[in-house]
Amino acid sequence: MPAPIEDVWEFHSTVDGLRELTPDWMRLRIGGVEGPDGESDPEVLVAGSTIEMSIRPFGVGPRQRWTSRITEREPEGTTAPERSARFVDEMEGGPFRRWEHTHAFYADGDETLLVDTVAYRLPLGPLGDVAGPPAKIGFEGMFRDRHRRTVDRFSEN
């Protein structure tokens, strides 16, 4: 990313960042955000924060509800990271049997390397497992789009 790690980290640490990075075709709606202390709409998504959302990919089918919790955040506070940082969000309720997304940030001079890693299990048991490889193609496209949006955002500044 063409920006220092502090800027990229700060952007990804907010629900507004999530909104901006989610492709339009996902039809994302945020139902509510709660901090670990029960605070509504916290400024920064720290460990313990919960996001209630729904998606309706391509506008097809019913809305899929999704609850995501930030389970790890390093560094924990709102201070900017030195050379690297990461946070993990896990789906607590939603369309997958499992979804764990690690966002890792590495300083590279005045730029930032952003690495997304997702561990997931599709619904429908063994049938979902068979569909895993084609689903991976869709996820890769979505994350390429997210990274492009991040590059575009910081290229404009």
N, C-alpha and C positions, 0 to 999 in steps of 0.2 A: 504494500500500500504506500502511496506517495505522501506519507505523513509520519510524524514521530509517534512512537508507541503510546505516549500519554494521550494524544488526541484520538487515536484509533480505539484505545482501551475505554476512554470516556464515552465515546459514541456508542460502543457496543454494550455499555453498562446501563443503558436506559431502555425503557419500553418504547420511546420514540425511535430509537435505533432499530428495534425489532420491527416496528411499523414500516420504517423507510426501507429496510432490507428485504422484507417479505414480498416476493413477486406478486403483481396485481392478480394474476390468474389463480392465486390461492384464496382470494376473497377473504382475507383475514379480518376478524373483528375481535377487539379486546373487550372482554366483559368486565374485567376488574383486575387490579394489581394490589397486592397486600404485602407489606414488609413483614419481617419476622416478629416484630413487636405489635402487629395488628394495624400499623399505620396504613391508611389508604393512599394509593398512588405515590409511593416513595420516589424520590428523585433518582436514586441509584438502586439497581437490583443487586442487593447483597445476598449472602448465603441465608437461606430461609425465606426469601421472597417468593411469592406465588403469583402466577399469571393465569387468569381464567380467559380463555379465548375460544374462538371457533373458526373453522375453515370450511370452505366449500370449493374445492379445486375445480377450476374451469366452469363454475356455476352449475355443476351437474350433481344431482342427488341431494340428499338432505345435508344440512350443516353438521359437521363433525366437531363435537366439543372436545376441548383439550385443556388439561390442567398441567402446568409446568412449574417445577420448583427449582430454584437455584440451590444446589446442594453443596457446591464448593466455590470458593472465590479466593484467589491468591494474586495480589495482596487482598486481604479482607476488607479494609476500609476504603474510603474514597480517594486515598492518596494515589498519585500516579506511580506506576511501576518503574523500576530502574531499567532492567534489561529484558525481563520476560514477565508474563502474567498469564493467568488462565481462569476460566470459570466453567462450571459444568451445570447444565440444566437437565433434569430428568422428568419424563412424562409420568404424572401420578394417575392420570385418567385420560383416556383418549382412544384413538383408533388403532394403536399398535399394542402388541403384547409387551413390548419393551422399546424405549427410546431414551438414549443417553447421549447428549451432545456436548462434547468438550470443545471449547473455543480457546485456542492457545495463541499468544501474541509474543513475538520475538523482535527485539530492537535490532535494526540493521542500519546504523548511522542515523540519517534523517528519515529513514523509511521503516516500515514494519512488515514483517512476515506474519501472515495470519493463516493458521492451520485449523480447519474444522475436522473433527473426528466424530463419527456417529456409530454407536452400537445399537442395533435395533432388531426386533423380531416382528414380522408382519402378523396380522390377525389370522384366524382360521386354522391354527395348528399346522399339521403337515402340508395342507394345501397352500397355506401362506408361505411356508418354507420353500416350496417349489417355485413360487412366484418371486422369490427373493432376488435372483439375478436381474430380471427385467426392471424391478422396482429400483434397484441400485442406479440404473441409467437415469431414471427420473430424478432421483436425489442428487446425482452428480450435476445435472443440468440446473437444478434449483440452487445449489451452492455456487456453481459458476456464476449464475446471475447475481447472487448475493455479493460475491467478491467484486464483480463488475460494478455493481451499485456503490460499493464502498470506495473503489478506485475513483469512480466518477465524482462522488461526493467530495473527496479530498483533492481531486484535480481542479475542482471549481474554486477552491479557496486560495 
